[in-house]
Amino acid sequence: MRLKVIGCSGGIGGSLRTTSLLLDHDVLIDAGTGVGDLDLEALARIDHVFVTHSHLDHVTSIPFLADTVGGMRSEPLTVHALPETIADLKQHLFNWKLWPDFTQIPSPERPLLRFSPVTVGSSVAIAGRTITPVPAKHVVPAVGYALDSGVASLVFTGDTCGGDLFWHAVNQIGNLRYLIIETSFSDAERELAIQARHLCPSLLAEQLTLLKRPAEIFITHLKPGEGDKIMREIEMDAKPWKPQMLQHQQVFDF
């Protein structure tokens, strides 16, 4: 597997792009604003989008992707997500008010987009790659994803405040190599992080005590303008785990 980071910020501005990870050439993990940097050929090669949750910064490019390259494809784009997330996307986004319902265009029999529900713990196999939803605690129903090449695994938390169920799932992954985990706020906003079910550096450190396997840890979803501050606090609060800031355009081979 090759995973390329095409968006890893908690917001936009300048070179910042919201969450999206490109797996090989044909799978997106979330579809934030970074998808818009891909050219038409690359966009047309995407067959699957695995969505962590329904928030706009993680799904904003799905409507544009379906609209832009749907007519170039012989098969519909497949969006994999929790049933609750699919219901939200149908009700609030693909509702003919904010955007056309591409599951009905050009016809229900041959749509440009289709939804496929996922279940925590139930793996999806795509061309020798295994993608497994893992538990995530957020203000809306959410999952993370464990990506297993057969040689090594990478876990992406999505937006989360952690939790015992998540760490139990991660600790069962015998070939874990990488963990990409969010830390959205600084410690000065710890109470906001708790309320919004995100992490701050001190909460991250508390959560990492539950990790029982060795892994390289990368931090994503930092609040724009506060990235350096948050990483300094992480260096103090979570020093034993040596987390690194996830970088735009970073590539993981595993």
C-alpha positions in Angstrom: 0.0 0.0 0.0 1.0 3.6 -0.6 -0.9 6.3 1.3 -0.4 9.9 0.3 -1.6 12.8 2.5 -3.5 15.3 0.4 -5.1 17.1 3.3 -4.4 17.0 7.0 -5.3 20.4 8.5 -8.2 21.3 10.8 -9.1 24.2 8.4 -8.1 26.0 5.2 -6.0 29.0 4.2 -2.9 29.2 2.0 -1.5 25.7 1.6 -3.8 24.2 4.2 -6.2 21.5 3.1 -8.8 19.6 5.1 -8.6 15.9 5.7 -8.1 13.5 2.8 -5.7 10.6 2.3 -5.2 8.9 -1.1 -4.6 5.1 -0.9 -2.7 3.9 -3.9 -4.5 5.5 -6.9 -8.1 4.4 -6.4 -9.2 4.9 -2.7 -9.8 8.0 -0.6 -10.0 8.0 3.1 -12.2 11.0 3.7 -12.6 13.7 1.0 -11.7 17.1 2.3 -10.5 20.0 0.3 -7.2 18.4 -0.6 -9.0 16.3 -3.2 -9.3 19.4 -5.3 -5.6 19.5 -5.9 -5.8 16.2 -7.9 -5.9 16.5 -11.7 -8.9 15.1 -13.8 -7.1 11.9 -14.6 -6.3 11.2 -10.9 -9.9 12.1 -9.9 -11.4 9.7 -12.5 -9.3 6.8 -11.1 -10.9 7.1 -7.7 -13.3 4.2 -7.2 -14.0 4.3 -3.4 -14.3 6.9 -0.7 -14.2 5.6 2.9 -15.7 8.3 5.1 -15.0 8.6 8.9 -18.0 10.9 9.7 -20.4 13.4 8.2 -18.7 16.7 9.1 -18.1 19.0 6.1 -14.3 19.2 6.3 -14.2 15.4 5.7 -16.9 15.1 2.9 -16.8 18.4 1.1 -15.2 17.1 -2.1 -17.5 14.1 -2.6 -20.2 16.1 -4.4 -17.7 17.8 -6.7 -15.9 14.5 -7.4 -19.1 12.8 -8.5 -20.1 15.8 -10.6 -16.7 16.3 -12.2 -15.7 12.8 -13.3 -18.9 10.8 -12.9 -19.5 10.9 -16.7 -16.0 9.7 -17.4 -16.5 6.5 -15.4 -18.1 3.2 -16.3 -19.0 2.3 -12.7 -20.4 4.5 -9.9 -18.2 6.0 -7.3 -18.7 4.0 -4.0 -18.9 5.9 -0.7 -18.4 3.6 2.3 -19.6 4.9 5.6 -21.6 4.1 8.7 -25.4 3.8 8.1 -25.9 7.0 10.2 -23.3 8.9 8.1 -25.0 7.8 4.9 -28.3 8.9 6.2 -26.9 12.3 7.0 -25.3 12.7 3.6 -28.6 11.8 1.9 -30.7 14.1 4.1 -28.4 17.1 4.3 -26.2 17.1 1.2 -27.4 14.9 -1.7 -30.9 16.2 -1.2 -31.6 18.3 -4.4 -31.3 21.5 -2.3 -27.6 21.7 -1.5 -26.6 19.3 -4.3 -28.3 16.8 -6.7 -28.8 13.3 -5.6 -26.2 11.5 -7.7 -27.5 8.1 -6.6 -30.4 8.9 -8.9 -28.4 10.4 -11.8 -28.6 9.7 -14.7 -30.9 6.9 -13.4 -31.4 4.9 -10.3 -30.3 1.8 -12.3 -27.0 3.4 -13.5 -26.1 6.1 -10.9 -22.9 8.1 -10.7 -22.6 7.4 -7.0 -23.7 4.7 -4.6 -23.5 4.2 -0.9 -22.1 1.1 0.9 -22.7 0.8 4.7 -19.8 -0.3 6.9 -19.8 -1.9 10.3 -17.1 -1.5 13.0 -14.9 -4.5 12.9 -16.1 -5.8 9.5 -13.3 -5.6 7.0 -13.7 -4.5 3.3 -11.3 -6.2 0.9 -10.3 -4.3 -2.2 -7.7 -5.8 -4.6 -5.7 -7.5 -1.8 -6.0 -4.6 0.6 -8.0 -4.8 3.8 -9.8 -1.7 5.2 -11.4 -2.2 8.6 -13.6 0.4 10.4 -12.4 0.9 14.0 -14.4 2.6 16.8 -14.2 6.4 17.2 -15.9 8.7 19.7 -17.0 12.0 18.3 -20.0 14.3 18.5 -21.6 12.5 15.5 -21.3 8.8 14.7 -17.8 8.1 13.5 -15.2 5.5 12.8 -11.5 5.4 12.1 -9.9 3.0 9.6 -7.2 0.3 9.9 -5.4 -0.2 6.5 -3.7 -3.6 6.2 -1.4 -4.4 3.3 -0.7 -7.9 4.6 2.8 -6.8 5.5 2.0 -3.9 7.8 -0.9 -1.8 9.0 -1.7 2.0 9.4 -4.5 3.2 11.6 -6.2 6.6 11.0 -8.4 7.8 13.8 -10.5 10.4 12.0 -11.9 12.9 14.4 -12.1 11.4 17.9 -11.5 11.7 21.6 -10.1 8.1 21.7 -11.7 5.7 24.1 -11.2 2.2 25.4 -12.9 0.5 22.4 -10.6 2.3 19.9 -7.5 1.2 21.8 -8.7 -2.3 22.2 -9.1 -2.6 18.4 -5.7 -1.0 17.8 -3.9 -3.2 20.3 -5.2 -6.3 18.4 -3.3 -5.3 15.2 -0.2 -7.4 15.3 1.5 -5.7 12.3 0.8 -2.1 13.4 3.4 0.3 12.0 1.8 3.7 11.8 -0.8 5.6 13.8 -2.3 8.8 12.5 -4.2 10.5 15.4 -5.9 13.9 15.6 -5.0 16.6 18.1 -7.2 19.6 17.2 -6.8 22.1 20.0 -4.1 23.4 22.4 -4.2 22.7 26.1 -5.6 26.1 26.7 -8.8 24.8 25.0 -8.9 21.5 26.8 -12.5 22.0 27.9 -13.6 22.9 24.4 -11.8 19.7 23.1 -13.7 17.6 25.7 -17.0 19.2 24.7 -16.3 18.8 20.9 -14.9 15.3 21.5 -11.5 16.1 20.0 -8.0 15.8 21.5 -5.6 18.4 22.9 -2.0 17.5 23.9 -2.7 16.6 27.5 -5.7 14.5 26.4 -3.6 12.9 23.7 -1.0 11.9 26.3 -3.7 10.3 28.5 -5.0 8.3 25.5 -1.5 7.2 24.4 -1.0 5.4 27.7 -3.6 2.9 26.4 -1.5 2.0 23.3 0.2 -1.3 23.9 2.0 -1.8 20.6 5.0 0.0 19.1 4.1 2.4 16.3 5.2 5.6 14.6 2.7 8.3 15.7 1.7 11.2 13.5 -0.5 14.1 14.5 -3.2 15.5 12.2 -6.1 17.9 12.2 -4.3 20.7 14.0 -6.1 24.1 14.3 -4.8 26.5 11.7 -2.4 29.1 13.1 -1.8 27.0 16.2 0.1 24.0 14.7 3.5 24.9 16.2 2.1 25.7 19.6 0.2 22.4 19.7 3.2 20.4 18.6 5.3 22.1 21.3 2.8 21.1 23.9 2.7 17.6 22.5 6.4 17.4 22.8 6.1 18.2 26.5 2.9 16.2 27.3 3.4 13.2 25.1 7.2 13.1 24.9 7.7 9.4 25.5 5.8 8.5 22.3 7.7 11.0 20.1 4.7 12.0 17.9 5.5 13.9 14.7 3.3 16.4 12.8 1.7 14.9 9.8 2.8 16.7 6.6 0.9 17.6 3.5 2.0 15.4 0.6 3.7 12.9 3.1 3.8 9.4 1.8 3.6 6.1 3.7 4.6 2.8 2.1 3.7 -0.3 4.0 
